[in-house]
Amino acid sequence: MKPWTQLDAAPIPGGGTLKLMRRGEDEFSITLGHNELMNSRLKGSEEALATLAIERTGQRPGLRFLIGGLGMGFTLRAALAALPKDAEIVVAELIPAVIAWARGPLSPIFAGCLDDPRVTLREADVATAIREGQGRYDAILLDVDNGPDGLMVEANDRLYDHAGLSHAKAALRPGGVLAVWSAGPDRNFTQRLRQSGFTVEEKTVRARAGAGGAKHMIWLAAPHGNGAATESPRPAGRRRR
């Protein structure tokens, strides 16, 4: 098997280093310590984060989405493929190097999607974008950690506590949905969503779309009365990707 080669590294707020790795010509990985945060061959659940949210919002005119975490662009590309031409997508990415990688060594994966006129890319904390966006978004899609805790940046914990969920609820339009990606289930987070006034649906999705791989979790949460999600049984256990 071909070895991994480090292409670049970047510090993150609060400590730690993101590394961009490549194996062969076309396999890329972004790691934090011993955790692989994403891999260019495992995109199914990141795409599902977008497509499941769009199934809930429907195709009504003037949809406005907020995506937290640029990653390798799989969620963004899936959203662009499914959303109408008048939609707007704001992508909030905290780490400048991730944006640079998207326009540099990862540009073949992004395939020009950052130049789509529907896309606004902000070098910003998604928590700030949420707080500033009261009643602005039809969907908020979060994939900034390996689950609903601050793995990437410790301060990200505030996205998933009661106050953060309250801000997210306030930022949603009627009929809107909050979608959160995780490497595995988290019963405590499901309970916090319910306590924060959301109706919750938990969806288990595969890392490789239609081809097996690890099971990941997506929460689809709608403020009570929005009708965008229904309750589903809570799976047990949790594991990282």
C-alpha positions, 0 to 999 in steps of 0.5 A: 500500500502506498504511504501517506505524504503530508502536504501541509499543516495548520494550527487551529484555535485553542491548540492542535494541528490539522494536517492535509495528507495525500496517498497516491495521486487522488486520495486525500485525508485531513487529520487532527492528531490520531483522528481522521476527520475526513477522507476523499473516498468516504463522502456518503454521509457528508452528502447525506447531510445535505440531501436529507435536509433538503428532503425536509425543506422541500424545493420552495423558492428562495431557500437559504442554507448555512453550512458549518464546516467546508471540509472537502466540499462534499456537503456543499456539492450535494447541496448545489446539485439538489437546490434550485438556481435561486437558492443561497448557501453560506459556508462558514469555515473557521480555519483559513488553511482549509479554504486555501486547501480547497482552492489549492491541492483539493481543487479537483475535488471541489470542481469549481463549486466555490465559484457557483454564484449561489455560494458565499464563503465566509472565513468565520466561526459558524456560531457567530453566523448562527447568532447573527442570522435570526430568522434567516435560514431554512436549514443549518447544516453542521459538520465541524466536529466528529460529533456534537462536542468540541473535538476540532475546537473546544469552543465548539461545545457552545454549538451543542449546548442548550444556549447554542441550540436556542440560537440555532432555533432562532436562526431558522425560518418557519419550516426550517431544519437543523442537521448535525453530522456525527461519527456515531450516536449520542443519547445526551445530545438527542435529549438536549435537542428535545429539551431545547424545543426540537422534534428530532429524527435520527438517521443512520447513514453509511460513509460510502454511499451505497457501498457500506462502510462505517455507520454515521449519524445525522440528527434532523431537528425541527423546532416544535410545530415546524413539521420538518422531522418526526421522532425516531428510536434512539440507537445505542452506543457511539464510535468515531469514524 
